[in-house]
Amino acid sequence: MTEIPEHLLKRAQAAREKAAGGDASSTGGASDRIPDQLLDRTKAAGSGVAVADKPAAVATAAPGGVPIGAGPGGHTQRLLTVVKSGSIQDVKAAPVDKVHTWPHLLAVEFVAALSCLTFLFMFSWFVNAPLLQAANVNRTPNPSKAPWYFLGLQELLTMFHPMIAGVTLPGVALIALMLAPYVDKNPSNKPEDRKFITSLMTVHLMFWAVLVIIGSFFRGPGFNFVFPWRDGIFFEL
């Protein structure tokens, strides 16, 4: 059984003494002993519950000699429950799915950047870059293609006016990507919970990837549309 704190024992003792004086004058010396069946029931209930030896004070009595607020049979005893502090105080920190940017994130990114730099350095040491011969100002290659990461923009220039292909469409796409985090404010990191932003980024990447593939493998001399399995591939790194 849990030990009752000292200040509660003193308070109970004072209440018993006060009740003893009041009961003697008002109820004619009624018995204040706790029934044995209640004591047995309390012991069977387990630790954490303490029972006072004598009842708490009940100031007045109803007609017939039964104190006001008494339980079945006119008993006035009460149970004092002592709860351990561990059951009402949670000292453990709640788990969170966030960490500080420094050092947790930046340290990992720095190590990853060094690893990529080391790999590229070793790779370029043993493998020659697929470069062509020196450029000849008297001979323009046909077709003349931009680097692969600009081929999507060059492909747009064959379909639309330069103002639309070079400024309007790329500008609208960039503004849409910048405003996307303010439209979809879901804090979840799971892809299934971010369907709008995932769909928007997927459409953007697929649109640009299709333009790059067409400009790389389906454009021949004069930047005309060709089939690579019939006319060959006019694309070199």
Residue frames relative to the residue before (quaternion, step in Angstrom):
aa qw qx qy qz dx dy dz
M 1.0000 0.0000 0.0000 0.0000 0.00 0.00 0.00
T 0.5125 -0.6599 0.4583 0.3030 3.53 -0.99 0.85
E 0.4599 -0.6915 0.4863 0.2716 3.58 -0.91 0.91
I 0.4034 -0.7229 0.5125 0.2279 3.56 -0.91 1.00
P 0.5073 -0.6521 0.4600 0.3252 3.62 -0.87 0.84
E 0.6304 -0.5877 0.3694 0.3474 3.53 -1.17 0.71
H 0.6751 0.5049 -0.3200 0.4323 3.61 0.92 -0.84
L 0.6285 0.5188 -0.3390 0.4701 3.57 1.15 -0.55
L 0.6139 0.5402 -0.3415 0.4633 3.58 1.10 -0.68
K 0.6591 0.5017 -0.3132 0.4645 3.58 0.95 -0.87
R 0.6524 0.5114 -0.3207 0.4584 3.58 1.01 -0.85
A 0.6558 0.5065 -0.3121 0.4647 3.59 0.98 -0.81
Q 0.6384 0.5292 -0.3244 0.4551 3.59 1.02 -0.82
A 0.6518 0.5039 -0.3162 0.4705 3.58 0.99 -0.82
A 0.6485 0.5148 -0.3206 0.4600 3.57 1.00 -0.80
R 0.6438 0.5206 -0.3247 0.4572 3.59 1.01 -0.79
E 0.6563 0.5078 -0.3169 0.4593 3.57 0.95 -0.84
K 0.6566 0.4986 -0.3092 0.4739 3.56 1.02 -0.80
A 0.6572 0.5093 -0.3093 0.4615 3.55 1.02 -0.84
A 0.6218 0.5522 -0.3492 0.4320 3.58 1.01 -0.75
G 0.6738 0.4833 -0.2958 0.4742 3.60 0.95 -0.82
G 0.6858 0.4893 -0.2897 0.4543 3.59 0.97 -0.85
D 0.6626 0.5124 -0.3127 0.4480 3.59 0.97 -0.82
A 0.6261 0.5564 -0.3451 0.4235 3.59 1.06 -0.76
S 0.7316 0.4253 -0.2400 0.4757 3.59 1.03 -0.74
S 0.7609 0.4009 -0.2126 0.4638 3.58 1.02 -0.71
T 0.7951 0.2835 -0.1441 0.5164 3.59 0.92 -0.83
G 0.5082 -0.6850 0.4116 0.3212 3.55 1.22 0.16
G 0.6999 -0.4925 0.2780 0.4363 3.58 1.03 0.82
A 0.1562 0.8115 -0.5449 0.1419 3.58 0.97 0.83
S 0.5432 -0.6332 0.4420 0.3296 3.54 -1.06 0.68
D 0.1692 -0.7987 0.5731 0.0706 3.55 -0.95 0.94
R 0.3995 0.7188 -0.4835 0.3000 3.58 1.11 0.41
I 0.4480 -0.6824 0.5099 0.2712 3.59 -1.00 0.89
P 0.4994 -0.6657 0.4542 0.3180 3.63 -0.83 0.90
D 0.5872 -0.6088 0.4145 0.3358 3.53 -1.15 0.72
Q 0.6361 0.5456 -0.3557 0.4137 3.61 0.99 -0.71
L 0.6423 0.5058 -0.3313 0.4710 3.60 1.13 -0.64
L 0.6299 0.5227 -0.3381 0.4644 3.57 1.05 -0.71
D 0.6545 0.5026 -0.3133 0.4701 3.58 0.99 -0.84
R 0.6486 0.5196 -0.3228 0.4530 3.58 1.00 -0.79
T 0.6475 0.5185 -0.3138 0.4619 3.58 1.05 -0.77
K 0.6524 0.5057 -0.3159 0.4678 3.59 0.98 -0.83
A 0.6670 0.5024 -0.3054 0.4576 3.59 1.01 -0.76
A 0.6134 0.5811 -0.3486 0.4056 3.58 1.15 -0.55
G 0.5672 -0.6087 0.3843 0.4001 3.63 1.18 -0.33
S 0.6941 -0.4668 0.3609 0.4124 3.50 -1.41 -0.01
G 0.6278 0.5444 -0.4098 0.3763 3.53 -1.33 0.29
V 0.7353 0.3240 -0.2223 0.5522 3.62 1.25 -0.16
A 0.0992 -0.7902 0.6042 0.0255 3.53 -0.81 1.02
V 0.2325 -0.7776 0.5747 0.1047 3.55 -1.04 0.82
A 0.4206 -0.6970 0.5195 0.2597 3.56 -0.89 0.89
D 0.5457 -0.6370 0.4367 0.3252 3.58 -1.09 0.71
K 0.7933 0.1497 -0.0575 0.5874 3.55 1.06 -0.75
P 0.6054 -0.5981 0.3771 0.3654 3.61 -1.11 0.52
A 0.5328 -0.5795 0.5051 0.3540 3.49 -1.38 0.35
A 0.6391 -0.5676 0.3640 0.3700 3.52 -1.23 0.43
V 0.0731 -0.7348 0.6720 0.0561 3.50 -1.13 0.80
A 0.3981 -0.7985 0.3935 0.2214 3.52 -0.22 1.31
T 0.8252 0.1690 -0.0602 0.5355 3.57 0.77 -0.97
A 0.2906 -0.7383 0.5836 0.1727 3.54 -1.29 0.32
A 0.4398 -0.6830 0.5202 0.2635 3.52 -1.10 0.77
P 0.6589 -0.4827 0.3703 0.4425 3.60 -1.20 0.25
G 0.7057 0.3945 -0.3270 0.4892 3.55 -0.87 0.96
G 0.5631 -0.6478 0.3737 0.3516 3.59 1.24 0.02
V 0.5677 0.5751 -0.3970 0.4352 3.63 1.25 0.15
P 0.4303 -0.7147 0.4784 0.2740 3.64 -0.64 1.02
I 0.5411 -0.6099 0.4701 0.3381 3.56 -1.16 0.65
G 0.7968 0.2614 -0.2164 0.5001 3.58 -0.93 0.91
A 0.4361 0.6967 -0.4698 0.3221 3.60 1.23 0.18
G 0.4862 -0.6659 0.4900 0.2829 3.54 -1.24 0.54
P 0.7757 -0.2938 0.2320 0.5081 3.59 -1.26 -0.36
G 0.8071 0.2401 -0.1909 0.5044 3.55 -0.93 0.87
G 0.5643 -0.6345 0.3764 0.3705 3.60 1.24 0.11
H 0.4328 0.7006 -0.4656 0.3241 3.60 1.24 0.25
T 0.2226 -0.7995 0.5515 0.0849 3.57 -1.02 0.86
Q 0.3871 0.7244 -0.4982 0.2779 3.60 1.17 0.30
R 0.1339 -0.7678 0.6205 0.0862 3.56 -1.27 0.44
L 0.4035 -0.7029 0.5413 0.2237 3.55 -1.24 0.57
L 0.2090 -0.7618 0.6043 0.1042 3.52 -1.03 0.87
T 0.1532 -0.8073 0.5674 0.0529 3.57 -0.56 1.17
V 0.1432 -0.7706 0.6187 0.0540 3.54 -0.87 1.03
V 0.1422 -0.8054 0.5742 0.0373 3.56 -0.55 1.20
K 0.4635 -0.6761 0.4989 0.2815 3.55 -0.90 0.91
S 0.5663 -0.6305 0.4152 0.3309 3.56 -1.07 0.75
G 0.6052 0.5901 -0.3649 0.3903 3.59 1.08 -0.58
S 0.6603 0.5244 -0.3153 0.4354 3.58 1.13 -0.55
I 0.7551 0.3447 -0.2031 0.5195 3.62 1.18 -0.39
Q 0.7125 0.3656 -0.2461 0.5460 3.59 1.24 -0.13
D 0.1500 -0.7893 0.5935 0.0486 3.54 -0.61 1.19
V 0.1253 -0.8344 0.5358 0.0321 3.55 -0.27 1.28
K 0.5626 0.6017 -0.3958 0.4060 3.60 1.23 -0.15
A 0.4635 -0.6742 0.5014 0.2812 3.55 -1.06 0.79
A 0.4689 -0.6731 0.4969 0.2832 3.56 -0.98 0.85
P 0.4684 -0.6854 0.4710 0.2982 3.63 -0.86 0.88
V 0.1046 -0.7809 0.6148 0.0358 3.56 -1.03 0.84
D 0.4112 -0.7165 0.5143 0.2303 3.55 -1.24 0.52
K 0.6122 0.5271 -0.3557 0.4699 3.58 1.18 0.53
V 0.1065 -0.7708 0.6254 0.0574 3.56 -1.16 0.68
H 0.6078 -0.5587 0.4155 0.3820 3.56 -1.24 0.31
T 0.5662 -0.6108 0.4325 0.3453 3.56 -1.09 0.73
W 0.7693 0.1566 -0.0999 0.6112 3.55 1.04 -0.80
P 0.6106 -0.2535 -0.7503 0.0012 1.59 -1.66 1.87
H 0.4406 0.7517 -0.4405 0.2162 3.61 1.21 -0.24
L 0.7645 0.3668 -0.2075 0.4878 3.62 0.76 -1.00
L 0.7127 0.4706 -0.2821 0.4371 3.59 0.71 -1.04
A 0.6127 0.5452 -0.3626 0.4425 3.61 1.02 -0.63
V 0.6664 0.4863 -0.3027 0.4773 3.60 0.96 -0.84
E 0.6616 0.4987 -0.3148 0.4631 3.59 0.95 -0.82
F 0.6355 0.5244 -0.3390 0.4541 3.60 1.02 -0.71
V 0.6505 0.4979 -0.3131 0.4806 3.59 0.97 -0.81
A 0.6488 0.5128 -0.3221 0.4607 3.61 0.99 -0.81
A 0.6452 0.5134 -0.3232 0.4644 3.61 0.99 -0.78
L 0.6511 0.4994 -0.3205 0.4733 3.60 0.96 -0.78
S 0.6392 0.5248 -0.3299 0.4552 3.60 1.01 -0.77
C 0.6639 0.4909 -0.3061 0.4739 3.60 0.95 -0.84
L 0.6443 0.5161 -0.3255 0.4611 3.58 0.99 -0.78
T 0.6488 0.5106 -0.3164 0.4671 3.59 0.98 -0.80
F 0.6486 0.5158 -0.3196 0.4594 3.58 0.97 -0.86
L 0.6753 0.4885 -0.3030 0.4620 3.61 0.87 -0.91
F 0.6356 0.5290 -0.3337 0.4526 3.59 1.01 -0.74
M 0.6856 0.4645 -0.2865 0.4818 3.59 0.89 -0.91
F 0.6452 0.5255 -0.3281 0.4471 3.60 1.00 -0.80
S 0.6929 0.4634 -0.2828 0.4745 3.60 0.93 -0.86
W 0.5770 0.5838 -0.3766 0.4294 3.58 1.21 -0.36
F 0.7806 0.3443 -0.1663 0.4944 3.57 0.97 -0.89
V 0.7593 0.3127 -0.1775 0.5423 3.63 1.12 -0.54
N 0.3741 -0.7310 0.5288 0.2148 3.57 -0.83 1.01
A 0.5108 -0.6475 0.4728 0.3104 3.57 -1.05 0.76
P 0.4556 -0.7001 0.4742 0.2783 3.63 -0.98 0.82
L 0.1878 0.7988 -0.5438 0.1761 3.59 0.53 1.19
L 0.4511 -0.6715 0.5177 0.2786 3.53 -1.20 0.58
Q 0.6875 -0.4461 0.3544 0.4503 3.53 -1.30 -0.09
A 0.6997 -0.4555 0.3311 0.4397 3.54 -1.25 0.22
A 0.5509 -0.6387 0.4299 0.3221 3.54 -1.05 0.82
N 0.2417 -0.7511 0.6030 0.1176 3.52 -1.13 0.84
V 0.3698 -0.7601 0.4903 0.2126 3.58 -0.52 1.18
N 0.6678 0.5017 -0.3047 0.4576 3.61 1.17 -0.40
R 0.7537 0.2959 -0.1798 0.5587 3.59 1.27 -0.10
T 0.1617 -0.7865 0.5932 0.0579 3.55 -0.60 1.20
P 0.4153 -0.7163 0.4915 0.2699 3.63 -0.69 0.98
N 0.1224 -0.7753 0.6176 0.0498 3.53 -1.16 0.74
P 0.4826 -0.2907 -0.8053 0.1847 1.54 -1.16 2.23
S 0.3763 -0.6943 0.5658 0.2369 3.54 -1.22 0.52
K 0.0153 -0.8356 0.5460 -0.0593 3.55 -0.27 1.30
A 0.4860 -0.6372 0.5197 0.2961 3.52 -1.20 0.66
P 0.6671 -0.4417 0.3705 0.4719 3.61 -1.22 0.10
W 0.6760 -0.5509 0.3057 0.3822 3.56 -1.13 0.70
Y 0.6758 0.4973 -0.3174 0.4419 3.60 1.02 -0.69
F 0.6925 0.4013 -0.2829 0.5286 3.63 1.29 -0.09
L 0.4473 0.7120 -0.4511 0.2990 3.60 1.24 -0.02
G 0.5929 0.5617 -0.3754 0.4383 3.60 1.10 -0.54
L 0.6613 0.4857 -0.3008 0.4861 3.57 1.01 -0.80
Q 0.6411 0.5101 -0.3272 0.4708 3.60 1.03 -0.75
E 0.6299 0.5256 -0.3317 0.4659 3.59 1.07 -0.68
L 0.6277 0.5251 -0.3343 0.4675 3.60 1.05 -0.70
L 0.6329 0.5502 -0.3310 0.4326 3.58 1.05 -0.72
T 0.6441 0.5062 -0.3304 0.4688 3.60 1.17 -0.43
M 0.7155 0.4500 -0.2433 0.4757 3.60 1.24 -0.35
F 0.8080 0.1928 -0.0729 0.5520 3.59 1.04 -0.75
H 0.6644 -0.4546 0.4079 0.4306 3.51 -1.39 0.09
P 0.6089 -0.5903 0.3711 0.3783 3.65 -0.98 0.71
M 0.6256 0.5379 -0.3511 0.4427 3.60 1.06 -0.67
I 0.6889 0.4584 -0.2784 0.4876 3.57 1.00 -0.81
A 0.7206 0.4597 -0.2580 0.4504 3.58 0.84 -0.98
G 0.7707 0.3924 -0.2062 0.4578 3.58 0.96 -0.77
V 0.7828 0.2966 -0.1516 0.5257 3.60 1.16 -0.53
T 0.7425 0.4558 -0.2615 0.4154 3.57 0.60 -1.16
L 0.7302 0.4392 -0.2601 0.4541 3.60 0.64 -1.10
P 0.6815 0.4519 -0.3207 0.4780 3.67 0.82 -0.80
G 0.6398 0.5316 -0.3366 0.4413 3.60 1.03 -0.73
V 0.6466 0.5067 -0.3217 0.4708 3.59 0.97 -0.85
A 0.6520 0.5176 -0.3196 0.4525 3.60 0.95 -0.84
L 0.6765 0.4856 -0.3007 0.4648 3.60 0.90 -0.86
I 0.6494 0.5059 -0.3234 0.4666 3.61 0.97 -0.79
A 0.6339 0.5303 -0.3286 0.4571 3.60 1.02 -0.78
L 0.6671 0.4853 -0.3040 0.4764 3.60 0.98 -0.81
M 0.6548 0.5092 -0.3237 0.4552 3.60 1.03 -0.70
L 0.7139 0.4419 -0.2552 0.4795 3.59 1.04 -0.74
A 0.4752 0.7072 -0.4289 0.3000 3.62 1.20 -0.31
P 0.6719 0.4882 -0.3396 0.4415 3.70 0.82 -0.75
Y 0.6676 0.4881 -0.3109 0.4685 3.61 1.14 -0.51
V 0.6342 0.5056 -0.3294 0.4834 3.58 1.24 -0.35
D 0.7572 0.2449 -0.1306 0.5912 3.57 0.95 -0.95
K 0.0371 -0.8422 0.5369 -0.0331 3.59 -0.14 1.31
N 0.3108 0.7569 -0.5173 0.2508 3.59 1.17 0.43
P 0.3340 -0.7810 0.4867 0.2043 3.66 -0.62 1.03
S 0.4944 0.6774 -0.4331 0.3304 3.60 1.20 -0.16
N 0.3443 -0.7352 0.5510 0.1933 3.55 -1.21 0.66
K 0.5277 0.6391 -0.4089 0.3818 3.59 1.26 0.01
P 0.5158 -0.6667 0.4334 0.3189 3.62 -0.84 0.92
E 0.6547 0.5265 -0.3364 0.4256 3.62 0.98 -0.72
D 0.6764 0.4642 -0.2934 0.4907 3.60 1.24 -0.33
R 0.7216 0.3740 -0.2276 0.5363 3.61 1.28 -0.18
K 0.0567 0.8571 -0.5096 0.0505 3.56 0.85 1.00
F 0.6441 0.5348 -0.3419 0.4269 3.62 0.95 -0.77
I 0.7210 0.4332 -0.2651 0.4714 3.59 0.73 -1.03
T 0.6242 0.5308 -0.3423 0.4598 3.59 1.09 -0.66
S 0.6579 0.4999 -0.3110 0.4695 3.58 0.95 -0.82
L 0.6473 0.5254 -0.3259 0.4459 3.59 0.96 -0.85
M 0.6922 0.4634 -0.2873 0.4729 3.60 0.87 -0.88
T 0.6273 0.5359 -0.3401 0.4513 3.60 1.05 -0.71
V 0.6498 0.5021 -0.3189 0.4732 3.60 0.95 -0.85
H 0.6452 0.5237 -0.3266 0.4504 3.60 0.95 -0.82
L 0.6938 0.4732 -0.2823 0.4638 3.60 0.84 -0.95
M 0.6701 0.4928 -0.3131 0.4583 3.60 0.91 -0.84
F 0.6265 0.5359 -0.3410 0.4517 3.61 1.00 -0.77
W 0.6997 0.4530 -0.2757 0.4788 3.57 0.90 -0.93
A 0.6322 0.5357 -0.3394 0.4451 3.61 1.03 -0.75
V 0.6440 0.5155 -0.3294 0.4594 3.61 0.96 -0.77
L 0.6495 0.5071 -0.3240 0.4647 3.61 0.96 -0.79
V 0.6540 0.5055 -0.3181 0.4644 3.61 0.97 -0.81
I 0.6556 0.5087 -0.3194 0.4576 3.60 0.95 -0.81
I 0.6492 0.5020 -0.3232 0.4712 3.59 0.97 -0.81
G 0.6904 0.4738 -0.2914 0.4625 3.60 0.86 -0.88
S 0.6792 0.4998 -0.3043 0.4430 3.61 1.05 -0.61
F 0.8438 0.2242 -0.0675 0.4829 3.59 0.73 -1.03
F 0.7492 0.3855 -0.2201 0.4915 3.62 1.15 -0.36
R 0.6334 0.4671 -0.3561 0.5038 3.60 1.19 0.48
G 0.1171 -0.8200 0.5597 0.0244 3.54 -0.76 1.13
P 0.8176 -0.1796 0.1413 0.5285 3.62 -1.10 -0.60
G 0.8013 0.1908 -0.1930 0.5331 3.54 -0.92 0.95
F 0.4514 -0.6973 0.4206 0.3649 3.57 1.35 0.21
N 0.3320 0.7348 -0.5083 0.3023 3.54 1.08 0.84
F 0.5576 -0.6112 0.4442 0.3437 3.56 -1.19 0.57
V 0.0226 0.7833 -0.6177 0.0664 3.58 -0.84 1.07
F 0.4023 -0.6616 0.5680 0.2791 3.55 -1.38 0.22
P 0.4220 -0.7507 0.4379 0.2583 3.61 -0.51 1.11
W 0.6675 0.4984 -0.3196 0.4516 3.63 1.06 -0.58
R 0.7127 0.4066 -0.2577 0.5102 3.60 1.29 -0.15
D 0.7984 0.2812 -0.1298 0.5165 3.59 0.88 -0.95
G 0.5815 -0.5765 0.3881 0.4230 3.61 1.21 -0.15
I 0.4845 -0.6445 0.5153 0.2905 3.56 -1.39 0.17
F 0.1438 -0.7889 0.5958 0.0450 3.56 -0.72 1.13
F 0.5193 0.6052 -0.4292 0.4242 3.53 0.60 1.14
E 0.0571 0.7826 -0.6158 0.0715 3.57 -0.85 1.03
L 0.4723 -0.6640 0.5032 0.2877 3.56 -1.11 0.72
